[in-house]
Amino acid sequence: KGHGNLIQSISYFPDGQRMISGSDDKTAQQWDLKEGKEIEEVRNVCKEGVYAVAVSRDCRWVVTGGGSWVGAELKVCEVETGIMKKLQGHSRRINCFDISEDNTLLASGSRDDTVRIWNLETGELVAGPFESKDWVGAVRFSTDSKKLAVGAAAKTIYEFDASTLKTVGSPFQGHTMTVISLALSLDGALLASFSGDNTIKLW
């Protein structure tokens, strides 16, 4: 059995044996990649559908996000206990998030044009909100968890100090449409961006 609607996001567990998927059918499903079978399904995760999912590198946390034009849903579940925290602050759909390499911080970007950074352990806001010029399409922590790259519908990529959400250096500009995905090289020296203009750029 699979999802009953569009799959919006997937995230692999670090062991490479499992994957979690989020869908417009309001469910998050965990899969055994070797067997190709569903391990677990959680229903009604987000009222308007699950738009984003992520698993922390230590497998301790699973994050889900969704919402609509009139509300946001951002939840953090501790895998071992099943305890779920709702992170309150965004006012529109969660578009994206990223978990820091040290598994302590969560950065979230929303249709409300803001970026926020949260403590995964406590669920408390630790930095932000930073107000973008348009809605946020992608966020990515640096490998040392000290900086955060943010891509927005304003066609611009910003770099922030993750502890303060103050900008570092000049914005990266060159895309002609919304920045929707960001990735870092393993050594942290290169940032790759993908945009609605169908181009990939290296910075």
ABEGO torsion letter per residue (X at the ends): XBBABBBABBBBBAAGABBBBBBAAGBBBBBBAAAGBBABBBBGABAAEBABBBBBAAGABBBBBBEBAABBBBBBBBAAAGBBBBBBGBABBBABBBBBAAGABBBBBBAAGBBBBBBAAAGBBABOBBBBABBBABBBBBAAGABBBBBBAAGBBBBBBAAAGBBBEBBBBGBABBBABBBBBAAGABBBBBBAAGBBBBX
